[in-house]
Amino acid sequence: MHAVVSGRRWLFAAGAVVACTLTSHPAQADVDLGNGGQGEVDTSNKRDGQNLESRITYTGSTRGSDGKSSGRVTPVGDWKPPACWYEPYSAKTFAEHTEGGYDLVANDPKQPSYAKSAVAQFRDIYKDGEYKDYNLDKASEGNWWVGTRDPDRWLESEAQTCNKLPFWVVNGEQPNVPNAITPEILAHLAYSQLRLPDTKVDLAPEGVTKVNLPTWAWLDESKFKPVEVTARLNVNGLNLQATTTAKPISLKLEPGTKDAALHPASGECTFSASGSIGESFAKGRAQETPPCGITYLRSSGNGTYKLQATVTWSISWTGTGSPNATGLPNGTFGNDQAVTVQEIQTINR
């Protein structure tokens, strides 16, 4: 039997009951208290504001360019932030939501009997069983720690691993379970909230370039500065935070055709100490080799080439207690832009 808090969902299950009633899930049955559907209760209008949600807050660059939700960083390699974790809730909050979830299911004639049995068994553990009245008389001494899922990943297999029943932890003690919230885990979660500026490269010539004519490429340094997100958790005396910072370190150009020469040949343009990459074109330099750019060797015909520009960001973090802040991989973010290449061999600028 287990209970899991997931963003706007608190899931209850009773293994013994389900084993007798469900063949597709012999070990558990989940009653979703926030999404509606068969065997579920839609609570969006019944208990407004009463859904148990993560207490972690995020500030900083959590929005993309121009305030849009774009620019999600892609970690280099196989690393992923946690899909689930354990975080604390006060005795009062835990009691209110357990009682509220029980009332919703137990008093709903549309709910199946196994669901009613599940929430009743779960409630009994904390109200009149292993614990008494949700430890409300000890509210100042500790917190309930509950498995919490990333609401964007709650169906992934990794999100199902935080399946330990809610447990009581005395203030000052660290829970002895994987993925219990620490500054490092907050840093990992902040990583997933980072939103980076769109990678639109300035080009000269702009939009339409010529065969065998160097095309200069650069990035506006005012848009490519370090960005950061801070994750905070402050519950009943437990105050943790971590700040994850992304700093641009290089730009990778892929011309969209093999008929092109890159400058430099690797296509990897590095950021200077001033934070700029490449150089903006100046009149009279049309025939020079740009420090960052492309020379297209064949016309794009009636179409265009898709120039792919990808920025690599170095990711670091700091947090409560000045920990040894390591373990975050570099991240990338990029996008395509269309480039038209014409056959004209020379042009005056």
Order of alpha helices (4+ residues) and beta strands (2+ residues): beta-beta-alpha-beta-beta-beta-beta-alpha-alpha-beta-beta-alpha-beta-beta-beta-beta-beta-beta-beta-beta-beta-beta
